[in-house]
Structure formats: structure tokens, C-alpha cells
Amino acid sequence: MATLKTAAPQFLVDDLAHALAFYRERLGFSEDFVYEGFYASVSRDGVPIHLKCAPKLEAERAHRKSEEHLDAYLAVAGVRELYEELKQRGARIAKPLEERPWGVVDFYVEDPDRYILCFAEAVAASPDGSG
């Protein structure tokens, strides 16, 4: 039986070297590969993000940010520790750590190309089911 194993968003970036440095230095990702200077993959804990040097629509980036449309949702364990780590690394926190009414604690990071990544952890429900 076929099964899905992972998904990788593909972000269009202006400067591949700059984007790679950001993901390595600010978010703690590792470089998986770089292909002919225009395409690359980075990952952390087996979760990949692909980066492609290509033009993007700035109006679309601005719209997605103003409406809080996420570009990637990353489920994590230890979201509070990750938040502190990424702050220490100098990542641009677009939305601070907060418990949301839909049962997660999350925060948003914005990368240099204005992509918004949400790092989220499910909150254990209380015995009375209130969250």
C-alpha cells in the first residue's frame, strides 16, 4: 500500500545563498543539496523546505502577510524551547508565541523573502475537555 512520507513547500527566493544562510543560521536547518546554484533543499529533523531562485510577485507576498496566510505550517514538539532558540538565533518573529483557541501553541517566523512559517504544537486537552 502506498503511503505519503513528507511534503516540502517550495519557496521562490531572490538570492539563494542568502536564503540558505538564513535557514542554516537563524532557523537551524541543514543544507541537503544545492543544484546548479538555483535550487536547493534544507531540512531540520527530517522536515524539508525547497528553495528556488526565481521571481515572485511582491503584491502576493504583501497580501499573504497582511491576511496572515501561512506559507508553511510545521508541527513541532517543544514549541516553547524552539521559540526561545530561534529568538536567540535572531530569527524575525512575525507573531509571538501564543496559545490559540483551536488547541495549539504557535508562533510565526518571517524569512528574508517574506514567507511566513508557523511553528505549532498541539495543546494537551484537560480532563474536562476544555483544552
BAKEVEX-117294 format. One record per residue: residue number from 1; residue in three letters; x, y, z of N, C-alpha, C in turn. Coordinates in steps of 0.001 Angstrom, whole numbers, plus 524288, in hexadecimal, padded with zeros to 5 digits. Layout:
seq;type;n.east;n.north;n.up;ca.east;ca.north;ca.up;c.east;c.north;c.up
NUM;ALA;X;Y;Z;X;Y;Z;X;Y;Z
...
! end
This chain:
seq;type;n.east;n.north;n.up;ca.east;ca.north;ca.up;c.east;c.north;c.up
1;MET;80344;7FB68;80000;80000;80000;80000;80377;804E0;80000
2;ALA;8023F;80892;7FCAD;80541;80D72;7FC55;80403;810F2;800FC
3;THR;807FD;813B0;802EA;80742;81760;80734;80A5F;81C57;80614
4;LEU;8084C;820AB;807D6;80B31;8258F;80780;80F1A;825B3;80BED
5;LYS;813B6;827D8;80AF5;817C2;827FC;80EF6;818EA;82D80;810D7
6;THR;8188C;83157;80D61;81994;836B9;80EEA;817BC;83A4F;80A8D
7;ALA;817C6;83F55;80BA4;8169D;8434A;807B0;81AAE;84793;80849
8;ALA;81BFD;84A1E;803FE;81FD8;84E53;80430;81DB3;8530D;8014A
9;PRO;81CB0;8574F;80410;81B34;85C08;80136;81FCD;85DDE;7FDF0
10;GLN;81E9C;86071;7F99B;822B3;862B1;7F64B;8220B;8689C;7F676
11;PHE;825FB;86B4D;7F88E;825E7;870F6;7F8F6;82949;8734E;7F4AE
12;LEU;8272E;8772D;7F1EF;82A35;87A0A;7EE0E;82D51;87E31;7F0EB
13;VAL;83267;87E65;7EFEF;835D3;881FE;7F2C7;838CC;88575;7EEF5
14;ASP;83A28;88A2C;7F0DA;83D1D;88DD8;7ED9C;842DB;88C6E;7ED58
15;ASP;8450B;88A9A;7F1B7;84A9F;88981;7F21F;84B3A;88450;7F500
16;LEU;84C94;88047;7F221;84CD4;87B0E;7F46E;850C8;87ABB;7F8D5
17;ALA;85562;87CF8;7F822;85960;87CB9;7FC41;8577F;87F66;80138
18;HIS;854E9;883D4;800A8;852D2;886B0;8052B;84E94;8837A;807E4
19;ALA;84B16;8811E;804D0;846E7;87DE4;8070D;84934;8792E;809EB
20;LEU;84D0B;8769E;8078E;84F82;87221;80A1A;85206;873B5;80F47
21;ALA;854B3;8781B;80F4C;8572C;879F8;8141F;8531A;87AFF;81853
22;PHE;84EBC;87D5B;816DF;84A8F;87E64;81AAB;84893;8794B;81D09
23;TYR;84743;87582;819D4;84518;87098;81BDA;8490E;86DA9;81F3D
24;ARG;84DFF;86DEA;81DCF;85213;86B68;82100;852DB;86E5D;82623
25;GLU;853FB;87366;825B9;855A3;87672;82A49;85128;87810;82DD9
26;ARG;84CC7;8799D;82BB5;84874;87BA7;82EE5;84495;87774;83094
27;LEU;843E6;8736C;82D48;83FFB;86F6E;82E8B;84247;86A19;82FD4
28;GLY;84766;86972;82F52;849DC;86485;830CA;848FF;8600B;82D05
29;PHE;847D7;8613F;82818;84731;85D37;8241F;84C8E;85BA7;82209
30;SER;84CD2;8570E;81FB3;85185;8552F;81D0D;8509A;85564;81730
31;GLU;854BA;85647;8144F;85473;85654;80EA2;85480;850B0;80CB4
32;ASP;8507A;84F2E;809D4;85038;849DE;807AA;85310;84987;80275
33;PHE;851E9;84D3D;7FF02;8548D;84D72;7F9F7;853CD;852D1;7F78F
34;VAL;85749;85422;7F3FC;856BC;858BF;7F0A9;85788;856CF;7EB1B
35;TYR;853D8;85810;7E79F;8542F;85656;7E239;85517;85B02;7DEA8
36;GLU;85983;85B15;7DC15;85AF4;85EF5;7D823;859FE;86495;7D9D9
37;GLY;85A5E;865AF;7DED5;85A17;86AFC;7E0CD;854BF;86D93;7E0B4
38;PHE;850A9;86AA7;7DF39;84B80;86D0E;7DF1F;84760;86A08;7E23D
39;TYR;8489F;86555;7E3E4;844C7;86224;7E6A9;84774;85F63;7EB33
40;ALA;844C5;85F33;7EFAB;8472A;85CC4;7F43D;842FE;85A98;7F7DC
41;SER;844C5;85763;7FB6E;84169;85558;7FF88;84434;85606;804BA
42;VAL;84130;857A6;808A4;8430C;857DD;80E03;83F43;854AE;81145
43;SER;8411E;852B5;815B5;83D91;84FC0;81913;83F59;85026;81EBE
44;ARG;83B9D;84F3F;82214;83CAD;84EE7;827B1;8394F;84A7F;829BD
45;ASP;83BCA;846D7;82C6E;83904;84253;82EA0;835E1;83F66;82A7D
46;GLY;83807;83F1C;825C2;8357B;83C30;82194;8311C;83F1A;81ED4
47;VAL;83047;84413;82022;82C30;8473F;81DAA;82EC5;84AD9;819A5
48;PRO;82DB2;849F5;8148C;83059;84D00;81081;82D5C;851E0;80ECB
49;ILE;83054;855AF;80CE8;82E45;85A33;80A24;831BB;85AD6;80556
50;HIS;82F40;85B6F;800CA;8322C;85C34;7FBF5;8324E;86203;7FAB1
51;LEU;836B3;863C1;7F8A2;8378C;86931;7F74D;83912;8697E;7F18F
52;LYS;8367E;86CF1;7EEA2;837A7;86D7F;7E90D;83867;87342;7E7CE
53;CYS;83CCA;8746C;7E572;83DFE;879CA;7E3F6;83AAB;87B1B;7DF2F
54;ALA;836AC;87E61;7DFFA;83310;87FD4;7DBC8;82FEB;88493;7DD8C
55;PRO;82DFC;887A3;7D9D7;82AE4;88C38;7DB46;825C4;88AA8;7DDEF
56;LYS;82403;88E06;7E170;81EF2;88D34;7E3FD;81BF9;89251;7E3C8
57;LEU;816F5;8921D;7E4A9;813B8;896C5;7E482;813B0;8995C;7E9E2
58;GLU;815F1;89E02;7EA42;81633;8A0C3;7EF47;810CA;8A20A;7F15B
59;ALA;80D1C;8A346;7EDEA;807CB;8A479;7EFAF;80559;89FB5;7F25B
60;GLU;80677;89B10;7F03F;80465;89650;7F2A6;806D7;8956D;7F803
61;ARG;80BF0;89657;7F86F;80E92;895BD;7FD84;80C2B;8997B;8017F
62;ALA;80B54;89E64;7FFF6;80911;8A248;80386;80389;8A0B3;80519
63;HIS;8007A;89ECB;80154;7FB21;89D16;80283;7FB20;89882;8064F
64;ARG;7FE67;894AA;8055F;7FE95;89013;808D8;8000E;891B3;80E60
65;LYS;803C4;89556;80EE3;8055F;89720;81415;800F6;89A1F;816BB
66;SER;7FE79;89DBF;813FC;7FA62;8A0F6;8165D;7F5B6;89DAE;8181A
67;GLU;7F4B7;89964;8156C;7F047;895FD;816BD;7F1DE;89150;81A1E
68;GLU;7F6D8;8911F;81BAE;7F8F8;88CC8;81EC1;7F83D;8877E;81C0E
69;HIS;7F8EA;8876D;816F1;7F8CA;88280;8140A;7FE29;87FF1;814A8
70;LEU;7FE37;87B4F;816C4;80328;87894;817B9;80546;87635;812B6
71;ASP;80A68;875FF;81272;80CFF;8735C;80E1E;80E9F;86DD9;80F9F
72;ALA;80F80;86CFE;814A1;810CF;867C5;8168F;80F06;8675A;81C35
73;TYR;80CB3;862F2;81D7C;80B0C;861AE;822CD;80E59;85D0C;82477
74;LEU;81171;85DCF;82896;814F4;859AA;82A5D;8135C;857F8;82FD8
75;ALA;81177;8532F;83057;8100D;85109;8356F;81512;84F89;8383F
76;VAL;81594;85136;83D26;81A63;8504A;84018;81923;84E26;84578
77;ALA;81D0A;84BD9;847E1;81CF1;84A7B;84D71;820B2;84E43;8500C
78;GLY;81F1D;8508B;85467;8227B;85445;8571D;8224D;859B2;854BA
79;VAL;81DA1;85B8F;85376;81D19;8609D;850D0;81F45;8651E;8540F
80;ARG;81EB8;864E6;8592A;820B8;86926;85C75;826B8;8695D;85C3B
81;GLU;82938;864DC;85C65;82EE9;864A1;85C01;830B8;86672;856A4
82;LEU;82DE9;864DE;85299;82F50;8667F;84D4E;82EBE;86C68;84CBF
83;TYR;82AA2;86E97;84EE8;829CF;8743E;84EBD;82E7C;8771D;8511E
84;GLU;83023;8755E;855B0;8349D;877E0;85843;83997;87733;8550A
85;GLU;83A55;87287;852D6;83EF7;87193;84F96;83F1C;8753A;84AE1
86;LEU;83AB2;8759D;84822;83AA3;878C9;84362;83B20;87E94;8449C
87;LYS;83901;8804D;848FE;839D7;885B4;84A9D;83FA9;886AC;84B94
88;GLN;84241;882F9;84E3E;847D8;8837F;84F4A;84B09;88389;84A41
89;ARG;8493B;880B3;84653;84BF4;8807B;8414B;84AFF;88561;83E01
90;GLY;84768;888B5;83FBA;8464D;88D84;83CE3;8423E;88D07;8389C
91;ALA;83F00;888F6;838D0;83AD2;88865;834F5;836D7;88CCD;835B7
92;ARG;8348C;88E96;83171;83092;892A9;831C4;82B68;8902E;83354
93;ILE;829C4;89132;83821;824D7;88F1A;83A1D;82075;892A6;83830
94;ALA;81D1A;89090;834E9;818D8;893A1;832AA;81414;893AC;83637
95;LYS;81363;88F98;8394C;80F15;88F34;83D03;81129;88C25;841A8
96;PRO;810DF;88E68;84657;8133E;88BD3;84ADF;8106A;886DF;84C93
97;LEU;81314;88402;84FD2;81100;87F2A;851FC;80BDF;88046;854D2
98;GLU;807F0;87D25;85394;802C6;87DF6;855E7;7FF91;878F3;85599
99;GLU;7FC4C;87826;8597E;7F89F;873CD;85950;7F3D9;8759D;85647
100;ARG;7F24F;8728C;85268;7EDEE;873FC;84EFE;7E901;87106;8508C
101;PRO;7E470;8733F;84F61;7DF80;870BD;850E6;7DE8E;86B73;84E4C
102;TRP;7E16A;86A49;84A1C;7E093;86555;84756;7E41E;860F9;8494F
103;GLY;7E691;861C2;84DDD;7E951;85D77;8506E;7EF13;85CE3;84F30
104;VAL;7F1A4;86114;84D9D;7F747;860E4;84CB6;7F9EC;8658F;84F50
105;VAL;7FEEE;864E1;8505C;8025A;86939;851C2;805DA;869EB;84D08
106;ASP;8061E;86EC1;84AF6;80935;86F83;84642;80BB7;874DD;8461D
107;PHE;80F28;87580;84240;81181;87A8B;84105;812E3;87A90;83B4A
108;TYR;81378;87F4B;83925;814B9;87FDD;833A1;81A1E;8824B;8330A
109;VAL;81CE5;8807D;82F0D;821E4;882C2;82D83;82153;88486;827DB
110;GLU;823A6;8890E;8269E;823B8;88AE2;8213C;8294B;88A80;81F28
111;ASP;829E7;88816;81A99;82F23;88786;81864;83083;88C55;81512
112;PRO;83546;88CB2;8130A;836DE;89158;81018;833AA;8924F;80B25
113;ASP;8312C;88E44;8090A;82DEB;88ED8;80465;8282E;88F83;805C2
114;ARG;82724;89076;80AC4;821FC;891A6;80CDE;81E4F;88CF3;80D1C
115;TYR;8206C;8884B;80D1A;81D34;883AB;80E05;81C35;88337;813DB
116;ILE;8177F;88181;8152F;81600;8810F;81AAA;8159F;87B47;81C13
117;LEU;818C3;879C7;81FFA;818D9;8746F;821EC;81666;87466;82758
118;CYS;812A7;870F6;8281E;8102D;87051;82D35;81266;86B63;82FB4
119;PHE;81477;86BF3;83470;81658;86789;8377E;8124F;866A8;83BC8
120;ALA;80FFC;86206;83C01;80B83;86128;83F77;80BE8;85BE6;84240
121;GLU;809D9;85BD8;84709;8097F;85711;84A10;80408;856A0;84C47
122;ALA;801B9;85205;84BCC;7FC7E;8511D;84DF2;7FCB7;8516D;853E8
123;VAL;7F8A5;853AE;8561C;7F829;8541F;85BC9;7F51E;84F61;85DB3
124;ALA;7F738;84CED;861C9;7F474;8486D;863FF;7EF45;84A37;8664D
125;ALA;7EB2C;8476E;8650D;7E607;848B7;86720;7E5C2;8475F;86CEE
126;SER;7E305;84AA2;86FD9;7E242;84991;87561;7DE29;84555;87608
127;PRO;7DDEA;842CD;87A8C;7DA2A;83E8A;87B5D;7D480;8402C;87A5C
128;ASP;7D330;84524;87B35;7CDD1;846D7;87A47;7CCD7;84852;8749F
129;GLY;7D0EF;847BF;87153;7D05B;848CC;86BB9;7D0B5;84E7F;86A50
130;SER;7D23F;851DE;86DED;7D246;8577B;86CE7;7D75F;85962;86A6D
131;GLY;7DB0E;855FC;8696F;7DFD0;857B6;866D9;7E49F;85712;86A03
! end
